[in-house]
Amino acid sequence: MSSIDQKRIGVVGLGKMGGILVRAILDQGLVSPDQIRATDRHDRRIESLGREFGIPVSEDNRALAEWADLIVLAVKPGTVLEVAKEIAPQLNQEKLLVSVAASVSTEMIEKTLESEVPVIRAMPNTPCMVGAGMTAVCQGRFADEAQLALVSEIFAAVGKSVILDEKHFDAVTGLSASGPAFIYIILESLAEAGVKVGLPRDVATLLAAQTTLGASKVVLETRSHPALLKDAVTTPAGCTIDGILELEEGKLRVTLIKAVVKATQRSKELVRLNG
């Protein structure tokens, strides 16, 4: 399969994630503006979206699928199969369909298409909007390794990507897709704590956000276990160990684990609903 700069990309659904991907693809120069088009179901937004992104935007999903080599389904999980069925006549083995919807498996999409169309599933998260996203990708029955690499290249433009077996995707949804919301609560709480001990709110928020960013970057760049990095900050009889004791007594650790488990379970429930 040829490289991304030779592909015509169609994005079905120019909402939050669709818009993030289009912007990143254009900003990173993966393709030129004349190689990407999109659709949106809100006819009153089409003209303004076209001006905003500098690409053709329409309501016609079938025409988009006919034109594009790679079609990204960036619609809500509840409408993915409906849209897949709509554009099925325009798809063939030479096209590549990429879904970014949570809880909708490649098998569900393949059954809906009723043909051997290559399907790739991706699970990105919202930090993609600032180029710091985390995306898991997997291939369906009829997709090959080259196509998987092609999709990974697209999501590398908005952060990091990892190739996983699809059986792990509910866990990915519970951890990295839902995780930003959990981190925002932690960030908010740290900032509130800063206000409590006398810091201005804007300074407390900056301290909390940069500290979180820095700690994450250390994990990624050193590849050290978080427990070892925690121990390096925790000096004997110091301030940090007293704070950690409060976190342990408040059951922060187990609460975060339970939050990810619960979000994962919900993702599995949505699979059954979509199925």
C-alpha positions as CSV (number, residue, x, y, z in Angstrom):
1,M,0.0,0.0,0.0
2,S,1.4,3.4,-0.9
3,S,2.4,6.1,1.5
4,I,-0.1,8.6,3.0
5,D,0.9,11.5,0.8
6,Q,-0.5,9.6,-2.2
7,K,-3.9,9.0,-0.6
8,R,-7.2,10.9,-0.8
9,I,-8.6,11.0,2.7
10,G,-12.3,11.4,3.5
11,V,-13.5,12.2,7.0
12,V,-17.1,11.3,7.8
13,G,-18.1,13.6,10.7
14,L,-16.3,16.9,11.2
15,G,-17.1,17.1,14.9
16,K,-14.5,17.1,17.7
17,M,-12.3,14.2,16.8
18,G,-12.9,14.5,13.1
19,G,-11.9,18.2,13.2
20,I,-8.8,17.4,15.3
21,L,-7.6,14.8,12.8
22,V,-8.2,17.0,9.8
23,R,-6.4,19.9,11.4
24,A,-3.4,17.7,12.4
25,I,-3.2,16.0,9.0
26,L,-3.1,19.4,7.3
27,D,-0.8,21.1,9.9
28,Q,1.7,18.2,9.6
29,G,1.6,18.3,5.8
30,L,0.7,14.6,5.6
31,V,-1.4,15.5,2.5
32,S,-2.3,18.7,0.7
33,P,-5.7,20.3,1.2
34,D,-6.9,19.1,-2.2
35,Q,-6.3,15.5,-1.0
36,I,-8.8,15.7,1.9
37,R,-12.5,16.2,2.1
38,A,-15.1,15.8,4.9
39,T,-18.8,15.5,5.5
40,D,-21.0,16.9,8.3
41,R,-24.6,16.1,9.0
42,H,-25.4,19.7,10.0
43,D,-26.1,21.5,6.8
44,R,-25.9,24.9,8.4
45,R,-22.3,24.3,9.5
46,I,-21.0,23.0,6.2
47,E,-20.1,26.4,4.7
48,S,-18.4,27.6,7.8
49,L,-16.5,24.4,8.3
50,G,-15.3,24.5,4.7
51,R,-13.9,28.0,5.3
52,E,-12.4,27.0,8.7
53,F,-10.5,24.0,7.4
54,G,-9.9,25.1,3.8
55,I,-11.3,21.8,2.4
56,P,-14.5,20.8,0.6
57,V,-17.2,19.8,3.1
58,S,-20.6,18.4,2.2
59,E,-23.4,16.2,3.5
60,D,-22.9,13.5,0.9
61,N,-21.2,10.5,2.7
62,R,-21.6,8.3,-0.4
63,A,-19.9,10.7,-2.7
64,L,-17.1,11.1,-0.2
65,A,-16.6,7.4,0.1
66,E,-16.6,7.1,-3.7
67,W,-13.8,9.8,-4.0
68,A,-11.6,8.8,-1.1
69,D,-9.0,6.0,-0.8
70,L,-9.1,6.1,3.0
71,I,-12.3,6.9,4.8
72,V,-12.3,7.8,8.5
73,L,-15.6,7.2,10.4
74,A,-15.5,10.0,13.0
75,V,-19.1,9.7,14.1
76,K,-20.7,8.7,17.4
77,P,-20.7,5.0,18.2
78,G,-24.5,4.7,17.9
79,T,-24.4,5.8,14.2
80,V,-21.2,4.1,13.0
81,L,-23.0,1.0,11.6
82,E,-25.7,3.1,10.0
83,V,-23.1,5.2,8.2
84,A,-21.1,2.1,7.3
85,K,-24.2,0.5,5.7
86,E,-24.9,3.8,3.9
87,I,-21.5,3.9,2.2
88,A,-21.0,0.1,1.7
89,P,-21.9,0.2,-2.0
90,Q,-19.0,2.7,-2.6
91,L,-16.4,0.5,-0.8
92,N,-14.2,-2.2,-2.2
93,Q,-11.0,-4.1,-1.4
94,E,-8.9,-1.1,-2.7
95,K,-10.3,1.3,-0.1
96,L,-9.5,1.5,3.6
97,L,-12.1,2.2,6.3
98,V,-10.9,3.6,9.6
99,S,-13.3,3.8,12.6
100,V,-12.5,5.9,15.7
101,A,-15.7,5.1,17.5
102,A,-15.6,3.5,20.9
103,S,-17.1,0.1,21.5
104,V,-17.7,-0.7,17.8
105,S,-15.6,-3.7,16.8
106,T,-14.1,-4.3,13.4
107,E,-16.2,-7.5,13.2
108,M,-19.4,-5.5,13.6
109,I,-18.4,-3.1,10.8
110,E,-17.3,-6.0,8.5
111,K,-20.6,-7.7,9.0
112,T,-22.4,-4.5,8.2
113,L,-20.4,-4.0,5.0
114,E,-20.9,-7.6,3.9
115,S,-17.7,-7.5,1.8
116,E,-14.0,-7.9,2.3
117,V,-13.3,-4.2,2.8
118,P,-10.1,-3.6,4.9
119,V,-11.1,-2.1,8.3
120,I,-8.8,-0.5,10.9
121,R,-10.1,0.5,14.3
122,A,-8.4,3.3,16.3
123,M,-9.1,4.6,19.8
124,P,-7.7,8.1,20.2
125,N,-8.2,10.5,23.1
126,T,-8.9,14.2,23.3
127,P,-5.3,15.4,24.0
128,C,-4.8,14.7,20.3
129,M,-6.0,18.3,19.9
130,V,-2.7,19.6,21.2
131,G,-0.5,16.9,19.6
132,A,-0.2,14.9,22.8
133,G,-2.8,12.2,22.1
134,M,-2.6,8.5,22.8
135,T,-4.1,6.2,20.2
136,A,-4.4,2.4,20.0
137,V,-4.9,0.8,16.6
138,C,-5.8,-2.7,15.5
139,Q,-6.7,-4.4,12.2
140,G,-9.7,-6.2,11.0
141,R,-9.8,-9.5,9.1
142,F,-9.1,-8.0,5.7
143,A,-6.6,-5.3,6.6
144,D,-2.9,-5.9,6.3
145,E,0.2,-4.7,8.1
146,A,1.0,-2.0,5.6
147,Q,-2.4,-0.5,6.1
148,L,-2.0,-0.7,9.8
149,A,1.3,1.2,9.5
150,L,-0.4,3.8,7.3
151,V,-3.0,4.5,10.0
152,S,-0.4,4.6,12.7
153,E,1.4,7.3,10.7
154,I,-1.7,9.4,10.7
155,F,-2.2,9.2,14.4
156,A,1.5,9.8,15.1
157,A,0.7,13.3,13.8
158,V,-1.4,13.9,16.9
159,G,0.7,12.1,19.6
160,K,1.7,8.5,20.2
161,S,0.2,5.3,18.9
162,V,0.4,1.7,19.9
163,I,-0.7,-1.4,18.0
164,L,-2.8,-3.8,20.1
165,D,-5.0,-6.8,19.7
166,E,-8.6,-5.7,19.6
167,K,-9.5,-7.7,22.7
168,H,-7.7,-5.0,24.7
169,F,-9.8,-2.1,23.3
170,D,-12.3,-1.9,26.1
171,A,-9.3,-1.5,28.5
172,V,-7.9,1.2,26.2
173,T,-11.2,3.0,26.4
174,G,-11.2,2.8,30.2
175,L,-7.6,3.9,30.6
176,S,-6.4,6.3,27.9
177,A,-9.7,7.4,26.4
178,S,-11.5,8.1,29.7
179,G,-8.2,8.9,31.5
180,P,-7.9,12.5,30.7
181,A,-11.1,13.3,32.6
182,F,-9.6,11.5,35.7
183,I,-6.4,13.5,35.3
184,Y,-8.3,16.8,35.1
185,I,-10.0,16.0,38.4
186,I,-6.6,15.4,39.9
187,L,-5.3,18.6,38.4
188,E,-8.3,20.6,39.7
189,S,-7.8,19.1,43.1
190,L,-4.1,20.0,43.2
191,A,-4.9,23.5,42.1
192,E,-7.6,23.8,44.8
193,A,-5.0,22.6,47.3
194,G,-2.7,25.3,46.2
195,V,-5.4,27.9,46.7
196,K,-6.0,26.4,50.2
197,V,-2.4,27.0,51.2
198,G,-2.3,30.5,49.9
199,L,-1.4,30.5,46.2
200,P,-3.3,32.6,43.6
201,R,-5.6,30.4,41.6
202,D,-3.8,31.0,38.3
203,V,-0.4,30.2,39.8
204,A,-1.8,27.1,41.5
205,T,-3.3,25.8,38.3
206,L,0.0,26.5,36.4
207,L,2.0,24.7,39.1
208,A,-0.4,21.7,39.0
209,A,-0.5,21.4,35.2
210,Q,3.2,21.8,34.6
211,T,4.0,19.4,37.4
212,T,1.7,16.8,35.9
213,L,3.2,17.4,32.5
214,G,6.7,17.1,33.8
215,A,6.1,13.9,35.7
216,S,4.5,12.3,32.7
217,K,7.4,13.3,30.5
218,V,9.9,11.8,32.9
219,V,8.1,8.5,32.8
220,L,8.0,8.5,29.0
221,E,11.6,9.6,28.5
222,T,13.3,7.6,31.2
223,R,11.0,4.5,30.9
224,S,11.4,4.1,34.6
225,H,8.7,2.5,36.7
226,P,6.5,5.2,38.3
227,A,7.1,3.7,41.7
228,L,10.9,4.2,41.4
229,L,10.4,7.8,40.3
230,K,8.1,8.3,43.3
231,D,10.7,6.9,45.7
232,A,13.3,9.3,44.2
233,V,11.1,12.3,45.2
234,T,10.3,10.9,48.6
235,T,13.1,11.7,51.1
236,P,13.1,10.2,54.6
237,A,11.0,12.1,57.1
238,G,10.3,14.7,54.4
239,C,7.2,16.6,53.2
240,T,6.4,14.2,50.3
241,I,6.0,11.1,52.5
242,D,3.5,12.9,54.7
243,G,1.5,13.8,51.6
244,I,1.7,10.2,50.2
245,L,0.3,8.9,53.5
246,E,-2.7,11.2,53.1
247,L,-3.2,9.9,49.6
248,E,-3.1,6.3,50.8
249,E,-5.4,6.9,53.7
250,G,-7.8,8.6,51.2
251,K,-7.6,5.5,48.9
252,L,-6.6,7.6,45.9
253,R,-4.8,4.6,44.4
254,V,-7.6,2.1,44.7
255,T,-10.2,4.7,43.6
256,L,-8.3,5.4,40.3
257,I,-8.0,1.7,39.7
258,K,-11.7,1.2,40.2
259,A,-12.4,4.2,37.9
260,V,-10.6,2.6,35.0
261,V,-12.2,-0.8,35.7
262,K,-15.6,0.7,35.8
263,A,-15.1,2.7,32.6
264,T,-13.8,-0.5,30.9
265,Q,-16.9,-2.4,32.1
266,R,-19.1,0.3,30.6
267,S,-17.3,0.0,27.3
268,K,-18.1,-3.7,27.2
269,E,-21.7,-2.9,27.9
270,L,-21.8,-0.4,25.0
271,V,-20.4,-3.2,22.8
272,R,-23.4,-5.3,23.6
273,L,-25.8,-2.4,23.0
274,N,-24.2,-1.6,19.6
275,G,-24.2,-5.2,18.7
